[in-house]
Amino acid sequence: MVASLKLSTVVHGSHRDQHHLPAFSIEEHYKFAQEAGIFKLITSPSTLDVNDIVARINDNRERFEKKFESKMKSEEEYYADRYGKTKKNGETAARSLALLSLSTFAVVATSCASKFTMESADAVKAEELYNDNAFDRRELLAKLRDMHAAHPEDVAVIWRLTRAAYDVSNLIATSADEKKELTYYARDVIQKGLDLTKDVAAVHNW
């Protein structure tokens, strides 16, 4: 959604500056993005799939452009009537802005891609369970141990296993001996993760 709003601001702002129109508020940019259908092309960051977004943009390029053209044209006509400005090459300008918006969005999406690593189904499930406060921490640790045993090179599972081990070690019910054992275990597991990759920030954090 943030990427959508920024894109709307870029496209809408360029149109405003080009035609010397009054400044738009953030709320107006947000409304414009909704009307242009930008938000429908984006899912939440946790499930962002850039390839899917780009494919959907390409599949709907004509429809997407027409929405921008319609929006830009209606604004030009409105301000032409209100401020006496003549509409000049409106269709060409609107189409150019529509194409610019698609290019800009592709760049934004590609930029976001470097920040999001595709994770395994096990890792995604583990994160869901971690965010479920009603799910027992020890049971989560046991599940992650099984996942790690099945896929020992899954870095996304490795750092979540480390996190789970630290969480259980800090429980009030955990004895001093078990706390020590889990702490050493977590250290050994995350070291394996560091040996496998240097590019995942979460591995370094844990």
Protein Blocks (a to p, Z undefined) as FASTA:
>chain_A
ZZmmmmmmmmmmmmmmmnopacddfklmmmmmmmnommmmpccfklgcfklmmmmmmmmm
mmmmmmmmmmmmmmmmmmmmmnopacehklmmmmmmmmmmmmmmmmmmmmmmmmpccddf
klmmmmmmmmmmkbcfklmmmmmmmmmmmmmmlmklmmmmmmmmmmmmmpmklcfklmmm
mmmmmmmmmmmmmmmpckbmklmmZZ
